[in-house]
Amino acid sequence: MDEIFKQYGSTIIAVLAIIAVIGIITLVIGNDNTSVVYQAFSNLIKDFYDNANAAAGITPAS
């Protein structure tokens, strides 16, 4: 076991670090429409669409 950690210790640490980063990104970004980042982009696109229509004088049909 000690020999394995001597040879592959840095590789194991790198893999665990990459997995941790992926996990943190998944928690922050999320994977459905309830995530903070999804809501921010959704609001940004909706506001842009509304402002573009208002500037062009177009009233969107409801």
Number of C-alpha atoms within 10 A of each C-alpha: 5 7 8 9 12 9 10 11 12 11 11 13 12 12 11 12 12 12 12 12 12 12 12 12 11 12 12 12 14 15 11 10 10 10 14 14 15 15 14 11 11 13 12 12 12 12 12 12 13 15 13 12 13 12 9 9 9 11 9 9 4 3
